[in-house]
Amino acid sequence: MADRNETIRIDEDAARGAVTNTGLRYVLAFSLGFAVIAMSLVWIIPALAHAHH
């Protein structure tokens, strides 16, 4: 029978079920930046075009 007071040690990757530092944060940052720029252009270009009329 196992001792209930025994400390169980699991390394980070096994505990998370994933590998760290895969570059996902860079993909998310790039996607967020691209979305902000695209949405800004969608708003700014028609506003500038309408101002000239």
Buried (B, 14 or more C-beta within 10 A) or exposed (E): EEEEEEEEEEEEEEEEEEEEEEEEEEEEEEEEEEEEEEEEEEEEEEEEEEEEE
